[in-house]
Amino acid sequence: MEIEKKPNLKKQSNSNMLCSCISFSYQDLESLLKANNGLTFDKLIEITGVGTKCTACLLDFELIFSKQKRPDDSSHSRIDRIKNYLESTRLNDNVNQPTSLKQRIYQKIDRLTPMVNRARVDTTYYFPIISKYNVEQFLWVSNYSMLFEGVLCGPSMDIDVTVRNSSGTKVHCEIYKLEQESSLRIDVSKFLPFAQDGNLSIGSMSVYRIPKKIGIRGTTRPQTEVVGATGASCVHGTAANERLQGEITLICRPKDTRFFMGIINVSNKTMHLEVRYPVPINDVKSGQLMILKLEPHGAILHEIKLTKLEEIEFFEKPFSVKWSSELSGKIYLYSGNLDLTTISIDHI
C-alpha cells in the first residue's frame, strides 16, 4: 500500500493537540486517514511518531483512532476484527453479556484496545526506584481480562526488566513470564542498597514487553507501586523524553510536604541537567539555577528545597520548577510527608 507521509504540521491550539511532543493534531490525524485508506494503528505510529516519545497520549490516541470513520469501517471495523480474532482463537466462550448501561459503556471502551504484534517493537518504559528502611518500590504488570469481557485478555508475554544503580551500572537483569489471567509484582527496591546516611537511595529500571503472539495489549501497561510505612501510591510507566525539558508547578508547604525529582539519564552520555526554581508563575528567568550531573544511564534523587526567605515568599503559593537538557531521559515526582512514611509518585 502506498502511504502518504506525515503532513506538514501547522501550529494548533492545545485543545486540538493529540501529541504535544511532535505537535500532532486531530486535523493531522483526519488528513492522514482520508489520504490512506486502510491505514493500521501500528503503521500510523510508525510514520508519524505519535506516542513514541513520552507515551502519555498513547491511550487517548488509540481510542480516538478506533473511533475515526474510514471508508472500510462498514465491513471491517476494529471491533469486528477483534471479534473475529476471538472467535478464531475460541477465547470468547461463555462471555457474560452486560446488561446495565455502565457495563455496556465499559464493554465498548474495552473492545477498542488495539492489537499487539510480536514483530512490532514495544515501548521501553522507564521508572526511578527509591529504597529506604520502611520504603519499598514494586513493579506491577497485570494481564487480566478486560472489564465485562470474560476471558478477553492479552497474550502471554515475557517481561524484560533491567535495574541499574545511581551510577548507571546494571545490578539486576531478568526476563519474567507473564501468563494470561495473572500478574507480576516484583520488589525492585531490594536490588538497591540502603543509603548509609539513612536517606532515600535511588536507581532506575527499564521494562520491555515481548508478547508471545498477536493479541490485544489489554491491561499489561507496566506500573510501579511505592509502599511506605503508612501509605502507598501507584502510577503507570511512560517512555523516555527525547529531550529532557519541561516544568511543573508546586505549592510551597514546607510544614507538611517534601518534593523530590527522580531523574533518569537514558542516554550513553553524561548529562548536565539545568534546573531552576522557585520560578514565580508567568516568569521565565528568575529562580536559582543549578546544574545536576548524571552519569550515562545513571539516576539521581533531587529534593526541591527552598531557602527560608523563599519559603516565606512562596508560603502556600504556587511556584514552578523548570529543567532542560539536550539528552534523553525521564523525570518522576515523589512527594511525601516530612518523615517520608507516606510517599506518592507521578510522572512529569
C-alpha positions in Angstrom: 0.0 0.0 0.0 1.3 3.4 -0.9 1.3 5.6 2.1 1.3 9.3 2.1 3.8 10.5 4.7 3.2 12.8 7.6 1.7 16.1 6.5 3.2 19.4 7.2 2.1 20.2 10.7 0.7 23.6 11.4 0.6 25.2 14.7 -2.5 24.1 16.5 -4.2 25.2 19.7 -3.7 23.0 22.8 -7.3 21.9 22.6 -6.8 20.3 19.1 -3.5 18.7 20.0 -3.2 14.9 20.2 0.5 14.6 20.8 2.4 17.6 22.1 5.8 16.0 21.8 5.6 16.2 17.9 2.7 18.8 17.6 0.3 16.3 16.0 -3.3 17.4 16.0 -6.8 16.0 15.4 -6.7 17.6 11.9 -3.4 15.9 11.1 -5.0 12.5 12.0 -8.1 13.1 9.9 -5.9 14.2 6.9 -3.8 11.0 7.1 -6.8 8.7 7.4 -8.5 10.3 4.5 -5.4 10.1 2.3 -4.5 6.5 3.3 -7.4 4.1 3.2 -6.9 1.0 5.4 -4.0 2.6 7.5 -3.4 0.4 10.6 -2.8 1.8 14.0 0.8 0.4 14.2 1.6 1.8 10.7 0.2 5.2 11.8 2.6 5.3 14.8 5.5 4.2 12.6 5.1 7.0 10.1 4.1 9.8 12.5 5.9 9.0 15.7 2.8 9.8 17.8 3.0 8.3 21.2 6.6 7.1 20.9 8.3 9.8 23.0 6.7 10.2 26.5 3.7 7.9 25.6 1.4 10.0 27.8 -1.0 10.5 24.8 -0.9 6.8 23.6 -4.1 5.6 25.3 -6.2 8.5 24.2 -4.7 8.3 20.7 -5.7 4.6 20.5 -9.2 5.4 21.5 -9.6 8.3 19.1 -8.1 6.3 16.2 -10.5 3.5 16.8 -13.5 5.9 16.6 -12.4 7.5 13.4 -14.7 6.8 10.4 -12.8 5.3 7.5 -14.0 4.0 4.1 -13.6 0.4 5.1 -15.2 0.6 8.5 -18.6 -0.6 7.3 -17.4 -4.1 6.6 -14.2 -4.4 8.6 -14.5 -2.3 11.8 -11.9 -2.7 14.5 -14.5 -4.2 16.8 -15.3 -6.8 14.1 -11.7 -7.6 13.7 -11.3 -8.2 17.4 -14.5 -10.3 17.5 -13.2 -12.4 14.5 -9.9 -12.8 16.3 -11.6 -14.0 19.5 -13.8 -16.4 17.5 -10.8 -17.9 15.7 -8.9 -18.5 18.9 -12.0 -19.5 20.9 -11.3 -17.1 23.7 -14.8 -15.7 23.8 -16.7 -18.8 25.0 -19.2 -18.2 27.8 -18.7 -14.4 27.8 -21.1 -12.8 30.2 -23.2 -10.3 28.3 -23.5 -6.9 30.1 -27.0 -5.7 30.9 -26.5 -2.4 32.6 -25.8 0.9 30.8 -22.5 1.2 32.7 -21.4 -2.3 31.6 -22.3 -1.6 28.0 -20.2 1.6 28.0 -17.2 -0.2 29.5 -17.6 -3.0 27.1 -17.4 -0.6 24.1 -14.3 1.1 25.6 -12.6 -2.3 26.3 -13.1 -3.5 22.7 -11.3 -0.5 21.3 -8.0 -1.7 22.7 -5.6 -2.1 19.7 -3.9 -5.4 18.8 -0.2 -6.0 19.5 2.1 -7.9 17.2 5.3 -9.7 18.2 7.0 -8.1 15.2 6.4 -4.6 16.5 9.0 -3.1 18.8 7.3 -2.3 22.1 7.8 0.9 24.0 10.5 0.7 26.7 9.1 2.1 30.0 11.4 3.8 32.5 11.0 4.3 36.2 13.2 5.6 39.0 13.5 3.3 42.0 13.8 4.5 45.6 14.8 2.5 48.6 15.0 3.1 52.3 14.1 1.4 55.6 10.3 1.1 55.6 10.1 2.3 51.9 9.7 -0.2 49.1 9.0 0.0 45.4 7.5 -2.6 43.2 7.0 -3.3 39.5 3.4 -4.4 38.6 2.4 -5.9 35.3 -1.0 -7.5 35.1 -2.6 -9.5 32.3 -6.3 -9.9 33.2 -9.4 -10.0 31.2 -10.9 -6.7 30.1 -13.8 -5.3 32.1 -17.0 -7.2 31.4 -15.4 -9.1 28.6 -15.0 -12.6 30.1 -11.7 -14.1 29.0 -10.6 -11.3 26.7 -7.0 -10.5 27.8 -3.6 -10.1 26.3 -1.4 -13.0 25.1 1.3 -14.5 27.3 4.3 -12.2 27.5 7.9 -12.1 28.5 8.7 -9.0 30.7 12.3 -7.9 30.3 13.4 -6.0 33.4 16.8 -4.2 33.9 17.6 -2.5 37.2 20.5 0.0 37.5 22.0 1.8 40.4 22.5 5.5 40.6 25.8 5.4 38.6 24.1 3.5 35.8 25.6 0.1 36.5 23.3 -2.9 35.9 22.6 -4.7 39.2 19.8 -7.0 38.0 18.6 -8.3 34.6 15.8 -10.9 34.3 13.0 -11.9 32.0 9.8 -12.7 33.9 7.0 -14.8 32.5 3.5 -13.2 32.4 0.8 -15.6 31.6 -2.9 -14.8 30.8 -5.1 -14.1 33.8 -2.1 -13.4 36.0 0.1 -10.6 37.3 3.7 -9.9 38.4 4.6 -7.9 41.5 8.4 -7.6 41.8 10.2 -5.9 44.7 12.7 -3.9 42.7 13.9 -1.8 45.6 15.6 -4.8 47.1 18.3 -4.6 44.3 19.5 -1.3 45.7 21.5 -0.8 48.9 20.2 1.5 51.6 21.9 4.9 51.8 24.4 5.0 54.7 23.0 8.3 55.9 19.5 6.9 56.2 18.1 8.9 53.4 16.4 7.6 50.2 18.7 5.8 47.7 18.0 6.0 44.0 18.3 3.8 41.0 16.2 3.0 37.9 14.6 0.3 35.9 13.6 -0.3 32.3 10.7 -2.6 31.4 10.0 -4.1 27.9 7.1 -6.4 27.0 7.5 -9.2 24.5 4.2 -10.8 23.5 4.2 -14.5 22.5 1.7 -14.0 19.7 -0.7 -11.4 18.2 -3.3 -10.2 20.6 -4.6 -7.1 22.5 -2.5 -5.0 24.8 -5.2 -5.2 27.4 -4.1 -4.4 31.0 -0.4 -5.0 30.5 1.0 -1.5 30.7 3.7 -1.6 33.4 3.1 0.3 36.6 5.1 1.0 39.7 4.0 1.0 43.3 5.7 2.8 46.2 4.9 1.5 49.7 5.7 3.5 52.8 5.0 2.8 56.5 1.6 4.4 56.4 0.5 4.6 52.8 1.1 3.5 49.2 0.7 5.0 45.7 1.0 3.7 42.1 1.5 5.2 38.6 1.8 3.8 35.1 5.1 4.0 33.2 6.0 6.1 30.3 8.8 6.2 27.7 11.7 8.5 27.9 11.6 12.0 26.6 13.8 12.5 23.6 15.0 15.8 25.1 14.6 16.2 28.8 12.9 19.5 29.0 9.8 20.7 31.0 8.4 22.3 34.1 6.0 21.6 36.9 4.0 23.8 39.3 4.1 23.0 43.0 2.6 24.6 46.2 5.1 25.6 48.9 4.0 23.8 52.1 7.3 23.3 54.0 5.4 22.4 57.2 3.9 19.2 55.8 5.2 18.3 52.3 8.6 17.4 50.7 9.2 17.1 47.0 11.8 15.0 45.1 12.7 14.7 41.4 13.6 11.2 40.4 15.7 11.8 37.3 16.9 9.2 34.9 19.5 9.7 32.2 18.6 7.2 29.4 21.5 8.2 27.1 25.0 6.9 26.8 26.5 10.3 27.6 27.0 12.2 30.8 24.0 14.6 31.3 24.2 18.1 32.8 20.6 19.0 33.6 19.8 22.6 34.2 17.2 23.0 36.9 15.8 26.4 38.0 13.4 27.2 40.9 11.5 28.7 42.5 10.2 30.5 39.4 7.1 32.7 40.0 4.1 31.9 37.8 4.4 33.6 34.4 8.0 34.3 35.0 10.8 32.8 32.9 14.3 33.5 34.1 14.1 34.1 37.9 14.9 31.4 40.5 18.1 29.7 41.4 19.9 27.9 38.6 21.7 24.6 39.4 23.4 22.0 37.2 22.7 18.4 38.1 25.2 15.8 36.8 24.0 12.3 35.8 26.3 9.5 34.7 25.4 7.6 31.5 22.2 5.6 32.3 22.5 7.0 35.8 19.9 8.4 38.2 19.7 11.0 40.9 17.1 12.0 43.5 17.0 15.7 43.9 15.0 17.2 46.7 13.3 20.5 45.8 14.2 22.7 48.8 13.6 26.4 49.1 15.6 28.8 51.3 14.0 30.2 54.4 13.4 33.5 52.7 11.9 31.7 49.7 9.6 29.7 51.9 8.3 32.9 53.4 7.8 34.5 50.0 6.0 31.5 48.5 4.3 30.0 51.6 1.1 28.4 50.4 1.6 29.8 47.0 2.4 28.1 43.6 5.9 28.2 42.1 7.4 26.5 39.0 10.4 24.2 38.7 11.9 24.2 35.2 14.6 21.8 33.7 16.4 21.4 30.4 18.8 19.0 28.8 19.5 18.0 25.2 19.8 14.4 26.2 17.1 11.7 26.5 15.7 11.0 30.0 12.7 10.8 32.2 11.6 12.5 35.4 9.1 11.4 38.0 7.9 13.4 41.0 7.9 11.9 44.5 6.1 13.8 47.3 5.8 12.8 50.9 5.2 13.9 54.4 8.1 15.2 56.5 9.3 11.8 57.8 8.6 10.1 54.5 6.3 7.5 56.0 3.9 8.2 53.1 5.2 8.8 49.6 3.3 9.4 46.4 4.7 9.1 42.8 3.7 10.6 39.5 5.4 11.1 36.1 6.0 14.6 34.8 
